[in-house]
């Protein structure tokens, strides 16, 4: 004889609650495992090493399921951890002289990148590239990047500040809540090489990429997508575009003039900059080297979430065929947000891609 | 908590998640079977209650003779991915739409969605296997094949009531969609229904009602256009379209053309994507069964859906949804439940 209906209902509710609790307790990215590169991938990475002496930092979950900052050479060799914490370390950026790295660290053992909009869950830290001197630099801050004059540009929700490492003084340079829209979130602010503009991705109450003119105090919309960034020449930019390209994303590049796209009506074909051939073609996190000749980014062959899926680090000599891009990491854990510092570039200048 | 303890804790939770994922997958496979068994038991019970005449042979459904059923719920729901920094959705079998963390990144996706719906006279289960792939030119192509099982209550089965069951292949669908605009937020989808399911199944020379037939017996088509709006917390998907019922088939069954409008809103957390949605369908005429117009059929249907996608493993997300359909006439009301799993290649 079965149990009365209300008992069965109670048991079902208990089971559902237990399942929900299990899910809520389940957090973190996969640690994954190392995979063997193919001979072709090894050869491509080796060719990079012959042309370029550089360091690449990136964030990986391979050790603990949260993320640490790792560092490697431009051909993917000599990969080693730069940070070792129980928190989530990500968005590492080399200082202009390449001697230090700033990165964002979570206050809790696990924070999803989806929570990057909550500045009070993160701090910006700094560490020397030899692994010494790790210290908290800016509390309650995210998306730290370097300005041309060696300050740190970072965001707190809808506000963007500079931080002077010498005086530890913060200066508000963009109040998005005031001049854009209340409730806006400013992500990945990047100051132009001439120091006149800030490119940023907007989320929250606005959802677009654009450029803020520090002189004119005006916002120029670039378009959709995210992760907008400058070429070191300052007359060109890249950004991620979604829903186009193989794997659902591709990198766009476009000229800019006076803090706005030079050709706002540029057709799709002119904007395409990098779309990896093959299955692993869901690209994100692109950044251009300071000499303007290399791009590093990550791509996955399935899924989207930036801090969970199997993204791998790639490098490409700008202007060369897309097929010559080299994969540098071989691990099923999550690898994201690389940055590159060029020490010596022996490559022949390639014709600039459109 | 030390780092080692943290690691051990994660291993334990991953074990739990793996068990839940396995349970969801097994459930998706066996849900239709369980529903079918339930429906058969119910049918046998009702048949036993029939008072058949002495010269009337006991009714028995021949499984060999009865194949297929049409998916229940909305016809030819729209489908397609919504990519980018958010979540997206796809249509599934039987009117339930999968809204979840699916946002591209893989050339080929395989989705298995089991669906059980129960209306006044019709209990329908379907398990749809859908394979879709991106092709150059911003197109996405796919094929969807449903395996279905229907149990239909009829009042006029040779003088008495009966519950008649059929199962087998339903009408397959070819799916073509293309994204438009620089951000690809607008998409158009064409779904072609192919009459692969039986449309003239008889039980002891009694022709099953048109809505219980495995297939429609004619080619059908649906053209939809939709717009997706990404927000930090999830997507908003708004769309509408025209459904061509295929005209009258060779046994004079007819499904009226219809207009559809829908809106889905997703809300994502780290591991879950909750979604709610509404689908309104307006029939542009009345259906016909064996040439007879269906009297008790209203023009309007409203379907309300709640779904939750669970990222149990990174390669096999699972989806659970419930849907209530309210018709202009009470006889059109139904409830549905769906369970699905998906993987990428």
HADDOCK unambig.tbl for C-alpha pairs under 7 A between the chains (distance, minus, plus):
assign (segid A and resid 22 and name CA) (segid B and resid 13 and name CA) 6.89 0.50 0.50
assign (segid A and resid 26 and name CA) (segid B and resid 10 and name CA) 6.99 0.50 0.50
assign (segid A and resid 26 and name CA) (segid B and resid 13 and name CA) 5.54 0.50 0.50
assign (segid A and resid 64 and name CA) (segid B and resid 7 and name CA) 6.49 0.50 0.50
assign (segid A and resid 86 and name CA) (segid B and resid 3 and name CA) 6.36 0.50 0.50
assign (segid A and resid 203 and name CA) (segid B and resid 232 and name CA) 6.67 0.50 0.50
assign (segid A and resid 204 and name CA) (segid B and resid 232 and name CA) 6.24 0.50 0.50
assign (segid A and resid 224 and name CA) (segid B and resid 183 and name CA) 6.59 0.50 0.50
assign (segid A and resid 241 and name CA) (segid B and resid 183 and name CA) 6.78 0.50 0.50
assign (segid A and resid 242 and name CA) (segid B and resid 83 and name CA) 6.54 0.50 0.50
assign (segid A and resid 242 and name CA) (segid B and resid 84 and name CA) 4.99 0.50 0.50
assign (segid A and resid 242 and name CA) (segid B and resid 183 and name CA) 5.95 0.50 0.50
assign (segid A and resid 243 and name CA) (segid B and resid 83 and name CA) 5.45 0.50 0.50
assign (segid A and resid 243 and name CA) (segid B and resid 84 and name CA) 6.29 0.50 0.50
assign (segid A and resid 243 and name CA) (segid B and resid 183 and name CA) 5.85 0.50 0.50
assign (segid A and resid 243 and name CA) (segid B and resid 184 and name CA) 4.92 0.50 0.50
assign (segid A and resid 244 and name CA) (segid B and resid 138 and name CA) 6.62 0.50 0.50
assign (segid A and resid 244 and name CA) (segid B and resid 184 and name CA) 6.48 0.50 0.50
assign (segid A and resid 247 and name CA) (segid B and resid 104 and name CA) 5.79 0.50 0.50
assign (segid A and resid 247 and name CA) (segid B and resid 105 and name CA) 4.17 0.50 0.50
assign (segid A and resid 247 and name CA) (segid B and resid 106 and name CA) 5.64 0.50 0.50
assign (segid A and resid 247 and name CA) (segid B and resid 107 and name CA) 6.25 0.50 0.50
assign (segid A and resid 248 and name CA) (segid B and resid 83 and name CA) 6.33 0.50 0.50
assign (segid A and resid 248 and name CA) (segid B and resid 104 and name CA) 5.36 0.50 0.50
assign (segid A and resid 248 and name CA) (segid B and resid 105 and name CA) 5.79 0.50 0.50
assign (segid A and resid 268 and name CA) (segid B and resid 182 and name CA) 6.63 0.50 0.50
assign (segid A and resid 279 and name CA) (segid B and resid 106 and name CA) 6.75 0.50 0.50
assign (segid A and resid 279 and name CA) (segid B and resid 107 and name CA) 6.37 0.50 0.50
assign (segid A and resid 281 and name CA) (segid B and resid 105 and name CA) 6.81 0.50 0.50
assign (segid A and resid 282 and name CA) (segid B and resid 105 and name CA) 4.80 0.50 0.50
assign (segid A and resid 300 and name CA) (segid B and resid 105 and name CA) 6.56 0.50 0.50
assign (segid A and resid 301 and name CA) (segid B and resid 105 and name CA) 5.34 0.50 0.50
assign (segid A and resid 301 and name CA) (segid B and resid 106 and name CA) 5.27 0.50 0.50
assign (segid A and resid 302 and name CA) (segid B and resid 104 and name CA) 6.75 0.50 0.50
assign (segid A and resid 302 and name CA) (segid B and resid 105 and name CA) 4.15 0.50 0.50
assign (segid A and resid 302 and name CA) (segid B and resid 106 and name CA) 4.28 0.50 0.50
assign (segid A and resid 302 and name CA) (segid B and resid 344 and name CA) 6.57 0.50 0.50
assign (segid A and resid 303 and name CA) (segid B and resid 102 and name CA) 6.81 0.50 0.50
assign (segid A and resid 303 and name CA) (segid B and resid 103 and name CA) 6.37 0.50 0.50
assign (segid A and resid 303 and name CA) (segid B and resid 104 and name CA) 6.17 0.50 0.50
assign (segid A and resid 303 and name CA) (segid B and resid 105 and name CA) 5.10 0.50 0.50
assign (segid A and resid 303 and name CA) (segid B and resid 106 and name CA) 6.84 0.50 0.50
assign (segid A and resid 304 and name CA) (segid B and resid 103 and name CA) 6.02 0.50 0.50
assign (segid A and resid 304 and name CA) (segid B and resid 104 and name CA) 6.95 0.50 0.50
assign (segid A and resid 304 and name CA) (segid B and resid 105 and name CA) 6.27 0.50 0.50
